[in-house]
Amino acid sequence: LSRNVPSALAAQLADDHQKNPGGFESLLAKVKEMVLGLKGILSLSACPNSILMWSHYCESHTGFALGFDVAKDIPFFTAPARVRYSQAYPAYAYLIESDKILSHGISTKSHLWSYEEEFRILKNNDGLHAFEKNCLVEIILGCRISNANKARIQQLMTGHGYGHVVLREARVSKTKYEIEIP
């Protein structure tokens, strides 16, 4: 154990491990759940034309993406954390550095996901959070979105005060493995 763990706690953990070898992992999971259980995470990307993002998160190009001007609602987009991409799990002492569960654990992903160029915003509670209407500046429709869903989105925009939002439709490039957003 780390030299930062008090000796009484280290002895107790060692004793507990002898009695229940899987108990420590269970304890770590409980600590993570306590810290994260009531938090909300908003994940955003800096790359709206990533073909992989459209494939993974937009139902194989049948969904849509929202484009925000974050400067128009600073309180909602407070303290964005750029995700760090790594080949190794972040190392920290869960039991005595529980704050790092948020700063390290939440903001680190496998290097294989680096194409996402992700930012995360941590909210103090889970569930829905309202943002200022004027910060939503565009909706990008997937290149395979159905006409019914396109019409529904247009109707929702008009009926709920989002007439200012620019509606764009992604398309597959004719010459490259790319998504174009005119």
Disulfide bonds with the S-S distance in Angstrom:
none
